[in-house]
Amino acid sequence: MTEAQQRTALVEAARSWLNTPYHHKARVKGAGVDCAQLLIGVYADAGLIKAFDTGDYPPDWMLHREEERFLAWVERYLVEVESPLPGDVAIWRFGRSFSHGAIVVAWPQFIHAYRVAGCVCLGQLDQDIDLMRRSIKFYSFFQG
């Protein structure tokens, strides 16, 4: 597959998770998923990584620790980039660390498992005041 085809596969995989209820530490399409597990599920569904176990993590770890646990998972497979393309990952800082992720559809549009919405949904940065005010980083599977 070309890079363009792989990026399309990632976005389509993310779309297949839309409306899945938000559920901490779950990764079952249609039943429950959180933002970290969504990223793993999407990249595994697209055939770019093998799904892996993140181990246990409390839902509010980012409020009490500066350890970049989420970034460590992301950086196993992706590299930081300046500008995101479809299929790349956006990670926002919540609390003391980067701890909320989404799949880029076409920036500033993304798909994420959002506790506030209660499900996997389509987001638009310029329409989400909470996310707009947070620090953000972008990561890509593709080295260019």
DSSP file with accessible surface (Angstrom, degrees, kcal/mol):
  #  RESIDUE AA STRUCTURE BP1 BP2  ACC     N-H-->O    O-->H-N    N-H-->O    O-->H-N    TCO  KAPPA ALPHA  PHI   PSI    X-CA   Y-CA   Z-CA
    1    1 A M              0   0  147      0, 0.0     2,-0.1     0, 0.0     0, 0.0   0.000 360.0 360.0 360.0 143.8    0.0    0.0    0.0
    2    2 A T     >  -     0   0   79      1,-0.1     4,-2.5     4,-0.0     5,-0.2  -0.352 360.0-106.1 -76.4 166.1    1.1    3.5   -0.7
    3    3 A E  H  > S+     0   0   76      1,-0.2     4,-2.7     2,-0.2     5,-0.2   0.915 122.7  53.4 -58.9 -42.6    1.3    6.1    2.1
    4    4 A A  H  > S+     0   0   65      1,-0.2     4,-2.2     2,-0.2    -1,-0.2   0.910 109.6  48.0 -60.9 -41.5   -1.8    7.8    0.8
    5    5 A Q  H  > S+     0   0  104      2,-0.2     4,-2.4     1,-0.2    -1,-0.2   0.894 111.6  50.1 -66.3 -39.1   -3.7    4.5    0.9
    6    6 A Q  H  X S+     0   0   47     -4,-2.5     4,-2.2     2,-0.2    -2,-0.2   0.899 109.8  50.4 -66.6 -39.4   -2.5    3.8    4.4
    7    7 A R  H  X S+     0   0   22     -4,-2.7     4,-2.3     2,-0.2    -2,-0.2   0.923 110.9  49.2 -64.1 -41.6   -3.6    7.2    5.6
    8    8 A T  H  X S+     0   0   86     -4,-2.2     4,-2.7     1,-0.2     5,-0.2   0.921 109.5  52.4 -62.4 -41.6   -7.0    6.6    4.0
    9    9 A A  H  X S+     0   0   29     -4,-2.4     4,-2.5     1,-0.2    -1,-0.2   0.889 108.4  51.4 -62.4 -38.2   -7.2    3.2    5.8
   10   10 A L  H  X S+     0   0    0     -4,-2.2     4,-2.5     2,-0.2    -1,-0.2   0.934 111.2  45.9 -64.2 -46.3   -6.4    4.9    9.1
   11   11 A V  H  X S+     0   0   12     -4,-2.3     4,-2.6     2,-0.2    -2,-0.2   0.926 114.3  48.4 -64.6 -41.6   -9.2    7.5    8.7
   12   12 A E  H  X S+     0   0  105     -4,-2.7     4,-1.7     2,-0.2    -1,-0.2   0.896 110.4  51.6 -66.0 -38.7  -11.7    4.8    7.6
   13   13 A A  H  < S+     0   0   11     -4,-2.5     4,-0.5    -5,-0.2    -1,-0.2   0.926 110.4  49.1 -61.9 -42.8  -10.7    2.6   10.5
   14   14 A A  H >< S+     0   0    0     -4,-2.5     3,-1.6     1,-0.2     4,-0.4   0.925 108.0  53.8 -62.7 -42.8  -11.2    5.6   12.9
   15   15 A R  H >< S+     0   0   90     -4,-2.6     3,-1.5     1,-0.3    -1,-0.2   0.843  98.9  63.7 -60.2 -33.1  -14.6    6.3   11.3
   16   16 A S  T 3< S+     0   0   57     -4,-1.7    -1,-0.3     1,-0.3    -2,-0.2   0.688 100.1  53.9 -67.8 -14.9  -15.6    2.7   12.0
   17   17 A W  T X  S+     0   0    6     -3,-1.6     3,-2.2    -4,-0.5   103,-0.3   0.510  79.1 129.5 -92.8  -7.6  -15.3    3.4   15.7
   18   18 A L  T <  S+     0   0   52     -3,-1.5   103,-0.2    -4,-0.4    95,-0.1  -0.182  74.1  15.9 -53.5 140.7  -17.7    6.4   15.6
   19   19 A N  T 3  S+     0   0  130    101,-2.9    -1,-0.3     1,-0.3   102,-0.1   0.396  84.1 143.3  73.3   1.3  -20.4    6.3   18.3
   20   20 A T    <   -     0   0    3     -3,-2.2   100,-2.2     1,-0.1    -1,-0.3  -0.563  60.1-107.0 -64.3 130.3  -18.7    3.6   20.3
   21   21 A P  B     -A  119   0A  57      0, 0.0    12,-1.6     0, 0.0     2,-0.4  -0.249  30.8-106.7 -60.7 148.2  -19.4    4.5   24.0
   22   22 A Y  B     +g   33   0B  57     96,-2.2     2,-0.3    10,-0.2    12,-0.2  -0.622  48.3 165.2 -73.5 128.9  -16.6    6.0   26.0
   23   23 A H    >   -     0   0  112     10,-1.7     3,-1.9    -2,-0.4     9,-0.0  -0.899  39.6-113.0-149.5 119.1  -15.3    3.4   28.5
   24   24 A H  T 3  S-     0   0   47     -2,-0.3     3,-0.1     1,-0.3    10,-0.0  -0.229  96.0  -3.1 -54.3 131.4  -12.1    3.7   30.4
   25   25 A K  T 3  S+     0   0   90      1,-0.2    -1,-0.3    33,-0.1     2,-0.2   0.469 102.1 126.5  66.0   6.6   -9.5    1.1   29.4
   26   26 A A    <   -     0   0   22     -3,-1.9     8,-1.2     2,-0.0    -1,-0.2  -0.608  36.4-177.7 -92.6 155.5  -11.8   -0.7   27.0
   27   27 A R  E     +H   33   0B  76     -2,-0.2     2,-0.5     6,-0.2     6,-0.2  -0.438  37.0 125.0-147.3  65.1  -11.1   -1.5   23.4
   28   28 A V  E >>  -H   32   0B  87      4,-3.0     4,-2.8     0, 0.0     3,-2.3  -0.941  59.7-125.7-129.4 107.8  -14.2   -3.1   21.9
   29   29 A K  T 34 S+     0   0   94     -2,-0.5   -12,-0.1     1,-0.3    -2,-0.1  -0.273  95.2   9.7 -55.8 130.4  -15.7   -1.5   18.8
   30   30 A G  T 34 S+     0   0   55    -13,-0.2    -1,-0.3     1,-0.1     3,-0.1   0.194 129.2  58.7  85.7 -16.0  -19.3   -0.6   19.4
   31   31 A A  T <4 S-     0   0   62     -3,-2.3     2,-0.2     1,-0.2    -2,-0.2   0.768 113.4 -34.9-114.0 -41.6  -19.2   -1.4   23.1
   32   32 A G  E  <  + H   0  28B   2     -4,-2.8    -4,-3.0   -12,-0.1     2,-0.3  -0.814  52.6 160.8 175.3 142.6  -16.5    0.8   24.7
   33   33 A V  E     -gH  22  27B   0    -12,-1.6   -10,-1.7    -2,-0.2     2,-0.2  -0.971  21.1-144.0-163.1 150.6  -13.2    2.5   24.2
   34   34 A D     >  -     0   0    4     -8,-1.2     4,-2.3    -2,-0.3     5,-0.2  -0.642  42.7 -94.1-110.1 178.6  -11.1    5.4   25.7
   35   35 A C  H  > S+     0   0   10     78,-0.3     4,-1.6    -2,-0.2     5,-0.1   0.877 122.6  47.5 -66.9 -36.5   -8.8    7.7   23.7
   36   36 A A  H  > S+     0   0    6      1,-0.2     4,-1.7     2,-0.2    -1,-0.2   0.945 114.6  45.8 -67.5 -46.1   -5.6    5.7   24.2
   37   37 A Q  H  > S+     0   0    7      1,-0.2     4,-2.9     2,-0.2    -2,-0.2   0.833 107.1  60.0 -67.5 -30.7   -7.2    2.4   23.3
   38   38 A L  H  X S+     0   0    0     -4,-2.3     4,-3.0     2,-0.2     5,-0.2   0.935 104.0  49.8 -61.0 -45.4   -8.9    4.0   20.3
   39   39 A L  H  X S+     0   0   13     -4,-1.6     4,-2.4     1,-0.2     5,-0.3   0.932 113.2  45.9 -60.3 -44.5   -5.5    4.9   18.8
   40   40 A I  H  X S+     0   0   10     -4,-1.7     4,-2.4     1,-0.2     5,-0.2   0.944 114.0  49.2 -62.9 -45.7   -4.2    1.4   19.3
   41   41 A G  H  X S+     0   0    3     -4,-2.9     4,-3.0     1,-0.2    -2,-0.2   0.913 112.1  47.5 -61.4 -43.4   -7.4    0.0   17.8
   42   42 A V  H  X S+     0   0    0     -4,-3.0     4,-2.1     2,-0.2    -1,-0.2   0.948 114.0  45.4 -65.7 -48.0   -7.4    2.2   14.8
   43   43 A Y  H  <>S+     0   0    7     -4,-2.4     5,-2.3    -5,-0.2     6,-1.1   0.877 116.4  46.9 -66.5 -33.4   -3.7    1.6   14.0
   44   44 A A  H ><5S+     0   0   27     -4,-2.4     3,-1.6    -5,-0.3    -2,-0.2   0.924 110.0  52.8 -71.4 -43.5   -4.2   -2.2   14.5
   45   45 A D  H 3<5S+     0   0   82     -4,-3.0    -2,-0.2     1,-0.3    -1,-0.2   0.864 108.4  51.4 -57.9 -36.3   -7.4   -2.2   12.4
   46   46 A A  T 3<5S-     0   0   20     -4,-2.1    -1,-0.3    -5,-0.2    -2,-0.2   0.493 116.1-118.8 -80.2  -3.7   -5.4   -0.5    9.6
   47   47 A G  T < 5S+     0   0   62     -3,-1.6    -3,-0.2     2,-0.2    -2,-0.1   0.646  82.8 114.9  78.8  17.2   -2.7   -3.2    9.9
   48   48 A L  S   <S+     0   0   27     -5,-2.3     2,-0.3    -6,-0.2    -4,-0.2   0.731  79.5  15.3 -93.6 -24.1    0.1   -0.8   10.8
   49   49 A I  S    S-     0   0   22     -6,-1.1     2,-0.5    -9,-0.1    -2,-0.2  -0.944  77.0-111.4-138.7 165.1    0.8   -2.1   14.3
   50   50 A K        -     0   0  179     -2,-0.3    -6,-0.1    -3,-0.1    -5,-0.0  -0.848  45.9-106.4 -93.7 131.8    0.0   -5.1   16.4
   51   51 A A        -     0   0   45     -2,-0.5     2,-0.3   -10,-0.1    -1,-0.0  -0.271  44.5-166.9 -56.0 143.0   -2.4   -4.3   19.2
   52   52 A F        -     0   0   27     -3,-0.0     2,-0.5     0, 0.0   -12,-0.1  -0.921  24.4-106.3-135.2 160.7   -0.7   -4.2   22.6
   53   53 A D        -     0   0  135     -2,-0.3     3,-0.1     1,-0.1    -2,-0.0  -0.759  19.4-164.9 -88.7 124.4   -1.6   -4.2   26.3
   54   54 A T        -     0   0   18     -2,-0.5    -1,-0.1     1,-0.2     2,-0.0   0.545  34.6-135.6 -82.6  -9.2   -1.1   -0.8   28.0
   55   55 A G        -     0   0   35      2,-0.0    -1,-0.2     0, 0.0     2,-0.2  -0.261  47.8 -29.7  76.7-173.1   -1.3   -2.3   31.4
   56   56 A D        +     0   0  118     -3,-0.1   -31,-0.0    -2,-0.0    -3,-0.0  -0.517  61.4 166.5 -81.1 141.9   -3.3   -0.7   34.2
   57   57 A Y        -     0   0    8     -2,-0.2    -2,-0.0     4,-0.0    -3,-0.0  -0.928  32.0-124.5-152.9 131.2   -3.8    3.1   34.3
   58   58 A P    >   -     0   0   58      0, 0.0     3,-1.4     0, 0.0     4,-0.2  -0.401  26.9-116.6 -72.9 154.8   -6.2    5.1   36.4
   59   59 A P  T 3  S+     0   0   62      0, 0.0     3,-0.2     0, 0.0   -34,-0.0   0.730 112.9  39.8 -66.3 -17.8   -8.6    7.5   34.6
   60   60 A D  T >> S+     0   0   67      1,-0.1     3,-1.9     2,-0.1     4,-0.5   0.124  73.0 120.5-118.6  23.2   -7.1   10.5   36.4
   61   61 A W  H X> S+     0   0   17     -3,-1.4     4,-1.4     1,-0.3     3,-1.4   0.858  71.2  62.5 -57.2 -33.3   -3.3    9.6   36.4
   62   62 A M  H 34 S+     0   0   23      1,-0.3    34,-3.6    -4,-0.2    -1,-0.3   0.694  96.9  58.6 -69.3 -16.0   -2.5   12.8   34.4
   63   63 A L  H <4 S+     0   0   95     -3,-1.9    -1,-0.3    32,-0.2    -2,-0.2   0.675 116.6  31.5 -82.6 -17.7   -3.8   15.0   37.2
   64   64 A H  H << S+     0   0  111     -3,-1.4     2,-0.4    -4,-0.5    -2,-0.2   0.509 115.5  50.4-118.9 -10.0   -1.3   13.5   39.7
   65   65 A R     <  -     0   0  153     -4,-1.4    31,-0.2     2,-0.1    -1,-0.1  -0.985  51.4-155.1-137.3 146.7    1.8   12.6   37.7
   66   66 A E        +     0   0  131     -2,-0.4    32,-0.2    -3,-0.1    -1,-0.1   0.508  58.4 123.7 -93.1  -6.6    4.1   14.3   35.2
   67   67 A E        -     0   0  103      1,-0.1     2,-1.7    -6,-0.1     3,-0.3  -0.321  64.9-134.2 -56.4 128.4    5.2   10.9   33.8
   68   68 A E     >  +     0   0   57      1,-0.2     4,-2.0     2,-0.1    -1,-0.1  -0.439  46.7 153.0 -87.2  65.6    4.4   11.0   30.0
   69   69 A R  H  > S+     0   0   57     -2,-1.7     4,-1.6     2,-0.2    -1,-0.2   0.924  70.4  47.5 -61.2 -48.9    2.8    7.6   30.0
   70   70 A F  H  > S+     0   0    6     28,-0.4     4,-2.4    -3,-0.3     3,-0.2   0.938 111.4  50.6 -62.1 -46.8    0.6    8.3   26.9
   71   71 A L  H  > S+     0   0    7     27,-0.5     4,-3.3     1,-0.2    -1,-0.2   0.875 105.0  58.2 -61.6 -34.0    3.5    9.8   24.9
   72   72 A A  H  X S+     0   0   53     -4,-2.0     4,-0.5     2,-0.2    -1,-0.2   0.912 108.0  46.0 -62.6 -40.3    5.6    6.7   25.7
   73   73 A W  H >< S+     0   0   31     -4,-1.6     3,-1.0    -3,-0.2     4,-0.4   0.940 115.5  46.3 -65.4 -46.5    3.0    4.5   24.1
   74   74 A V  H >X S+     0   0   11     -4,-2.4     4,-2.3     1,-0.2     3,-1.8   0.926 107.8  56.3 -61.6 -45.0    2.7    6.8   21.1
   75   75 A E  H 3< S+     0   0  101     -4,-3.3    -1,-0.2     1,-0.3    -2,-0.2   0.573  88.8  76.1 -72.7  -4.9    6.4    7.2   20.6
   76   76 A R  T << S+     0   0  138     -3,-1.0    -1,-0.3    -4,-0.5    -2,-0.2   0.803 120.4   8.9 -66.8 -28.6    6.8    3.4   20.3
   77   77 A Y  T <4 S+     0   0   77     -3,-1.8     2,-0.3    -4,-0.4    -2,-0.2   0.582 122.2  59.1-126.4 -21.8    5.4    3.7   16.8
   78   78 A L     <  -     0   0   14     -4,-2.3     2,-0.4    61,-0.0    63,-0.2  -0.824  59.8-142.4-120.3 158.1    5.1    7.4   15.8
   79   79 A V  E     -B  140   0A  55     61,-2.8    61,-2.8    -2,-0.3     2,-0.1  -0.900  32.0-102.3-117.3 148.2    7.4   10.4   15.4
   80   80 A E  E     -B  139   0A 107     -2,-0.4     2,-0.3    59,-0.2    59,-0.3  -0.426  42.0-175.7 -69.7 138.7    6.6   13.9   16.3
   81   81 A V  E     -B  138   0A  42     57,-2.4    57,-0.6    -2,-0.1    -1,-0.0  -0.903  30.6-130.9-131.5 161.1    5.8   16.2   13.3
   82   82 A E  S    S+     0   0  179     -2,-0.3    -1,-0.1     1,-0.2    57,-0.0   0.909  93.5  26.7 -77.0 -47.0    5.0   19.9   12.9
   83   83 A S  S    S-     0   0   92     55,-0.0    -1,-0.2    24,-0.0     2,-0.2  -0.978  81.8-130.2-124.9 128.9    1.9   19.7   10.8
   84   84 A P        -     0   0   16      0, 0.0    23,-0.2     0, 0.0    56,-0.1  -0.460  17.2-165.8 -83.0 148.6   -0.6   16.8   10.8
   85   85 A L    >   -     0   0   90     -2,-0.2     3,-2.4     1,-0.1    19,-0.2  -0.765  47.6 -61.4-117.1 167.8   -1.9   15.0    7.8
   86   86 A P  T 3  S+     0   0   49      0, 0.0    19,-0.2     0, 0.0    -1,-0.1  -0.224 125.5  23.5 -53.0 135.7   -4.9   12.5    7.6
   87   87 A G  T 3  S+     0   0    0     17,-3.1    54,-0.1     1,-0.3    18,-0.1   0.256  95.7 119.7  90.6 -12.5   -4.2    9.5    9.8
   88   88 A D    <   -     0   0    2     -3,-2.4    16,-3.1    16,-0.1     2,-0.4  -0.215  63.5-111.6 -75.2 176.3   -1.7   11.2   12.1
   89   89 A V  E     -CD 103 139A   0     50,-3.1    50,-2.7    14,-0.2     2,-0.4  -0.923  17.7-157.9-117.8 136.5   -2.3   11.6   15.8
   90   90 A A  E     -CD 102 138A   0     12,-2.2    12,-2.0    -2,-0.4     2,-0.4  -0.931  11.7-167.7-108.0 134.7   -3.0   14.7   17.8
   91   91 A I  E     -CD 101 137A   0     46,-2.8    46,-2.3    -2,-0.4     2,-0.3  -0.993   3.1-160.5-127.1 126.4   -2.2   14.6   21.6
   92   92 A W  E     -CD 100 136A   1      8,-3.1     7,-2.2    -2,-0.4     8,-1.4  -0.766  21.1-116.9-105.5 152.0   -3.4   17.2   24.1
   93   93 A R  E     +C   98   0A  83     42,-2.3     2,-0.4    -2,-0.3     5,-0.3  -0.735  33.7 175.5 -86.2 123.5   -2.1   18.1   27.5
   94   94 A F  E >   -C   97   0A  36      3,-2.2     3,-1.5    -2,-0.5     2,-0.2  -0.997  62.5 -26.2-123.7 131.8   -4.6   17.5   30.2
   95   95 A G  T 3  S-     0   0   39     -2,-0.4   -32,-0.2     1,-0.2   -33,-0.1  -0.432 128.7 -19.4  67.3-127.1   -3.5   18.0   33.8
   96   96 A R  T 3  S+     0   0  104    -34,-3.6     2,-0.3   -31,-0.2    -1,-0.2   0.385 128.3  29.9-100.5   1.8    0.3   17.5   34.2
   97   97 A S  E <  S-C   94   0A   0     -3,-1.5    -3,-2.2   -35,-0.3     2,-0.6  -0.965  92.3 -81.9-152.2 169.2    1.0   15.5   31.0
   98   98 A F  E     +C   93   0A  14     -2,-0.3   -27,-0.5    -5,-0.3   -28,-0.4  -0.676  62.0 147.3 -75.9 118.4   -0.1   14.8   27.4
   99   99 A S  E     +     0   0A   9     -7,-2.2     2,-0.4    -2,-0.6    -6,-0.2   0.240  37.6  73.1-148.4  15.0   -3.0   12.5   27.9
  100  100 A H  E     -C   92   0A  13     -8,-1.4    -8,-3.1   -65,-0.1     2,-0.3  -0.980  56.1-174.8-137.3 127.0   -5.7   12.8   25.3
  101  101 A G  E     +C   91   0A   0     -2,-0.4    12,-0.5   -10,-0.2     2,-0.3  -0.837   8.3 179.0-124.5 159.3   -5.3   11.6   21.8
  102  102 A A  E     -C   90   0A   0    -12,-2.0   -12,-2.2    -2,-0.3     2,-0.5  -0.976  31.0-113.8-149.8 158.6   -7.2   11.7   18.5
  103  103 A I  E     -CE  89 111A   0      8,-2.7     8,-2.6    -2,-0.3     2,-0.3  -0.860  36.3-125.1 -95.7 126.8   -6.9   10.6   14.9
  104  104 A V  E     + E   0 110A   0    -16,-3.1   -17,-3.1    -2,-0.5     6,-0.3  -0.556  28.6 177.6 -73.7 129.9   -6.6   13.4   12.4
  105  105 A V  E    S-     0   0A  11      4,-2.4     2,-0.2    -2,-0.3     5,-0.2   0.867  80.7 -30.7 -91.0 -60.7   -9.2   13.3    9.6
  106  106 A A  E >  S- E   0 109A  54      3,-1.1     3,-2.6   -21,-0.1    -1,-0.1  -0.740 100.6 -74.3-158.7 105.4   -8.2   16.6    7.9
  107  107 A W  T 3  S+     0   0   80      1,-0.4     3,-0.1   -23,-0.2    17,-0.1  -0.190 122.9  26.1 -52.6 130.2   -6.8   19.1   10.4
  108  108 A P  T 3  S+     0   0   40      0, 0.0    17,-2.4     0, 0.0    -1,-0.4  -0.886 114.2  79.1 -97.9  26.8   -8.4   20.7   12.3
  109  109 A Q  E <   +EF 106 124A  55     -3,-2.6    -4,-2.4    15,-0.2    -3,-1.1  -0.754  57.3 160.0 -96.9 142.4  -10.9   17.8   12.2
  110  110 A F  E     -EF 104 123A   0     13,-2.3    13,-3.7    -2,-0.3     2,-0.4  -0.952  36.5-123.8-153.3 166.0  -10.3   14.7   14.2
  111  111 A I  E     +EF 103 122A   0     -8,-2.6    -8,-2.7    -2,-0.3     2,-0.3  -0.979  39.2 160.3-118.5 129.6  -11.9   11.6   15.7
  112  112 A H  E     - F   0 121A   2      9,-2.3     9,-2.7    -2,-0.4     2,-0.9  -0.985  47.6-115.2-148.0 155.7  -11.5   10.9   19.4
  113  113 A A  E     - F   0 120A   0    -12,-0.5     2,-0.6    -2,-0.3   -78,-0.3  -0.858  44.8-170.4 -88.3 107.1  -13.0    9.0   22.3
  114  114 A Y  E >>> - F   0 119A  19      5,-2.1     4,-1.8    -2,-0.9     5,-1.0  -0.908  25.4-158.4-114.0 114.6  -14.2   11.9   24.3
  115  115 A R  T 345S+     0   0  148     -2,-0.6    -1,-0.2     1,-0.2   -93,-0.1   0.872  95.9  59.2 -56.2 -38.1  -15.4   11.4   27.9
  116  116 A V  T 345S+     0   0  116      1,-0.2    -1,-0.2     2,-0.1    -3,-0.0   0.899 112.7  38.0 -59.3 -40.9  -17.2   14.8   27.7
  117  117 A A  T <45S-     0   0   56     -3,-0.5    -1,-0.2     2,-0.2    -2,-0.2   0.677 105.5-130.7 -83.6 -20.5  -19.3   13.5   24.7
  118  118 A G  T  <5S+     0   0   38     -4,-1.8   -96,-2.2     1,-0.2     2,-0.3   0.559  76.1  41.1  82.4   9.5  -19.6   10.0   26.1
  119  119 A C  E   <S-AF  21 114A  27     -5,-1.0    -5,-2.1   -98,-0.3     2,-0.5  -0.965 100.1 -65.9-165.7 177.9  -18.5    8.3   22.9
  120  120 A V  E     + F   0 113A   0   -100,-2.2  -101,-2.9  -103,-0.3     2,-0.3  -0.701  66.6 164.7 -78.3 126.8  -16.2    8.3   19.9
  121  121 A C  E     - F   0 112A  26     -9,-2.7    -9,-2.3    -2,-0.5     2,-0.5  -0.921  43.7 -97.8-143.7 166.1  -17.0   11.4   17.9
  122  122 A L  E     - F   0 111A  78     -2,-0.3     2,-0.3   -11,-0.2   -11,-0.2  -0.746  44.1-166.7 -85.4 128.7  -15.9   13.7   15.2
  123  123 A G  E     - F   0 110A  10    -13,-3.7   -13,-2.3    -2,-0.5     2,-0.4  -0.841  17.5-157.9-118.2 158.9  -14.3   16.9   16.6
  124  124 A Q  E >   - F   0 109A  45     -2,-0.3     3,-2.3   -15,-0.2     4,-0.2  -0.969  13.9-146.9-136.1 114.7  -13.3   20.2   15.2
  125  125 A L  G >  S+     0   0   32    -17,-2.4     3,-2.0    -2,-0.4     7,-0.3   0.885  97.7  55.5 -53.8 -43.9  -10.6   22.1   17.1
  126  126 A D  G 3  S+     0   0   97      1,-0.3    -1,-0.3   -18,-0.1     3,-0.1   0.539 109.4  49.5 -72.4   0.7  -12.0   25.6   16.3
  127  127 A Q  G <  S+     0   0  156     -3,-2.3     2,-0.5     1,-0.1    -1,-0.3   0.273  97.2  74.5-115.1   7.2  -15.3   24.5   17.8
  128  128 A D    <>  -     0   0   29     -3,-2.0     4,-2.5    -4,-0.2     5,-0.2  -0.853  54.7-175.5-125.6  95.6  -14.0   23.1   21.0
  129  129 A I  H  > S+     0   0  131     -2,-0.5     4,-1.4     1,-0.2    -1,-0.1   0.870  84.1  55.9 -59.0 -38.8  -12.9   25.8   23.4
  130  130 A D  H  4 S+     0   0   40      1,-0.2     3,-0.3     2,-0.2     4,-0.3   0.945 113.5  38.7 -61.7 -47.0  -11.6   23.3   26.0
  131  131 A L  H >4 S+     0   0    1      1,-0.2     3,-1.3     2,-0.2    -1,-0.2   0.852 108.7  63.2 -73.7 -32.4   -9.2   21.7   23.5
  132  132 A M  H 3< S+     0   0   92     -4,-2.5    -1,-0.2    -7,-0.3    -2,-0.2   0.839 102.4  50.2 -60.0 -33.3   -8.2   25.0   21.8
  133  133 A R  T 3< S+     0   0  179     -4,-1.4    -1,-0.3    -3,-0.3     2,-0.2   0.510  96.8  89.9 -86.7  -2.9   -6.7   26.3   25.0
  134  134 A R  S <  S-     0   0   60     -3,-1.3   -40,-0.1    -4,-0.3     2,-0.1  -0.648  84.8-102.0 -96.2 153.3   -4.5   23.2   25.6
  135  135 A S        -     0   0   69     -2,-0.2   -42,-2.3   -42,-0.2     2,-0.3  -0.406  44.2-164.5 -66.4 145.6   -1.0   22.4   24.5
  136  136 A I  E     - D   0  92A  54    -44,-0.2     2,-0.3    -2,-0.1   -44,-0.2  -0.978  15.9-170.8-139.1 146.7   -1.0   20.0   21.5
  137  137 A K  E     - D   0  91A  57    -46,-2.3   -46,-2.8    -2,-0.3     2,-0.4  -0.948  14.3-143.1-130.3 155.1    1.6   17.8   19.8
  138  138 A F  E     -BD  81  90A  26    -57,-0.6   -57,-2.4    -2,-0.3     2,-0.3  -0.944  14.3-172.1-122.2 143.7    1.3   15.9   16.5
  139  139 A Y  E     -BD  80  89A   1    -50,-2.7   -50,-3.1    -2,-0.4     2,-0.4  -0.966   2.9-163.5-135.1 148.8    2.7   12.4   15.7
  140  140 A S  E     -B   79   0A   2    -61,-2.8   -61,-2.8    -2,-0.3   -52,-0.1  -0.979  23.7-150.3-134.4 145.4    2.9   10.4   12.5
  141  141 A F  S    S+     0   0   55     -2,-0.4     2,-0.4   -63,-0.2    -1,-0.1   0.738  83.3  83.5 -75.2 -25.3    3.6    6.8   11.6
  142  142 A F        -     0   0   18      1,-0.1   -63,-0.1   -63,-0.1    -2,-0.1  -0.680  63.7-159.5 -92.7 130.1    5.1    8.0    8.3
  143  143 A Q              0   0  147     -2,-0.4    -1,-0.1     1,-0.1   -65,-0.0   0.562 360.0 360.0 -82.9 -10.0    8.7    9.1    8.2
  144  144 A G              0   0  103      0, 0.0    -1,-0.1     0, 0.0  -141,-0.0   0.191 360.0 360.0  90.8 360.0    8.3   11.1    5.0
